[in-house]
Amino acid sequence: MRMDCYQKGKGYYSHLDNKLHFGINDSRDESTVAGFKLNMTTFFHEYGHWLDHNALKTTNETFRDRLPNFLDNLKKDGLEYINNFFGLETNERIKSFSHNSSKEKELFRKFANNISRNADKNSSISDLFDGLTNHKIYDGYVHKTKGYWTRPQQIEKEAVAEMFEAIASGGERDATMEKYFPTAYSQFKDLIRSLL
């Protein structure tokens, strides 16, 4: 793995040079809340992107290629959590993140407000819900580039990075990912274990 570290600045992984770029001393509240003095949550997240592209190099697959039905599991987990959060009865349950009624959109808004109460702890969760709903659940921790979530496999790519960040950070970030996306996160952890 190659890195380009600097004192300040946003982090990113570039598949063009297969390198992590990030500001190690950049002050990030989610890293502080996770118990790190340096910008480790960004490092773990960007390392997750590197892992996705490099962990299975001998087979020419991405990490996410070994996660069948990963996007479906993310959607099912997310919808299950929201439906349970609001205690919706069977006939009221939200069945999809697209083509929602005005009532469902209002529930998404309330759910986003709930996530934002612990924004630094929930940054990974916020980002995944932003992607799953194409900006309908939005609380600040999101990818703002227009069309970002419509790129092929973009949600799966970010989920791999967010989940690696959660497992590497441990503590509350790990527990939070487990709470919101239990099936998809278990699938991710099983693949990590199989590679060790």
Residue pairs with C-beta under 8 A, 6 or more apart in sequence:
1 20
1 47
1 50
1 54
2 17
2 18
2 19
2 20
3 19
3 20
3 21
3 22
4 19
4 20
4 21
4 22
5 22
5 23
5 24
6 21
6 22
6 23
6 24
7 23
7 24
7 25
7 26
8 23
8 25
8 26
9 21
9 22
9 23
9 26
10 22
10 23
10 26
10 42
11 20
11 21
11 22
11 23
11 26
11 39
11 42
11 43
11 45
11 46
12 20
12 21
12 22
12 46
13 19
13 20
13 21
13 46
13 47
13 49
13 50
13 53
13 161
14 21
15 49
15 53
18 50
18 53
18 54
20 43
20 46
20 47
20 50
21 46
22 39
22 42
22 43
22 46
23 39
23 42
24 38
24 39
24 43
25 38
25 39
26 39
26 42
27 39
28 39
28 41
28 42
29 119
29 120
30 41
30 120
30 121
30 123
30 141
30 173
31 38
31 39
31 40
31 41
31 42
32 120
33 120
33 121
33 172
34 40
34 41
34 169
34 171
34 172
34 173
35 171
36 169
40 168
40 169
41 123
41 165
41 169
41 173
44 164
44 165
44 168
44 169
45 124
45 161
45 162
45 164
45 165
46 161
47 164
47 168
48 160
48 161
48 162
48 163
48 164
48 165
49 157
49 160
49 161
51 63
51 160
51 164
52 62
52 63
52 64
52 157
52 160
52 161
53 62
53 63
55 63
55 195
56 62
56 63
56 65
56 66
63 160
63 191
64 70
64 153
64 156
64 157
64 159
64 160
66 191
67 156
67 160
67 187
67 188
67 191
70 156
70 159
70 184
70 187
70 188
71 153
71 155
71 156
73 181
73 183
73 184
73 187
74 128
74 132
74 155
74 156
74 159
74 181
74 184
75 97
75 132
76 183
77 180
77 181
77 182
77 183
77 184
77 185
78 97
78 128
78 129
78 132
78 180
78 181
79 93
79 94
79 95
79 96
79 97
81 179
81 180
81 181
82 94
82 107
82 108
82 111
83 93
83 94
85 111
85 114
86 107
86 110
86 111
88 94
94 100
94 104
94 107
97 132
97 133
97 134
97 136
98 134
100 108
100 136
105 136
108 133
108 136
108 137
111 129
111 137
112 126
112 129
112 137
112 138
112 139
113 139
115 122
115 125
115 126
115 129
115 137
115 139
116 122
116 126
116 139
116 140
119 126
119 139
119 140
119 141
121 172
121 173
121 176
122 139
122 141
122 176
123 141
124 141
124 162
124 163
124 165
124 166
124 173
124 176
124 177
125 176
125 177
125 180
125 181
126 137
126 138
126 139
126 140
126 141
126 142
127 141
127 142
127 143
127 158
127 162
128 155
128 158
128 159
128 162
128 180
128 181
129 137
130 137
130 138
130 141
130 142
130 143
130 149
131 143
131 148
131 149
131 154
131 155
131 158
131 159
132 155
134 149
134 150
135 142
135 149
143 149
143 158
148 154
149 155
159 181
159 184
159 188
160 188
162 177
163 177
163 181
163 184
163 185
163 188
164 188
165 173
166 173
166 174
166 176
166 177
166 185
167 174
167 177
167 188
167 189
167 192
177 185
178 185
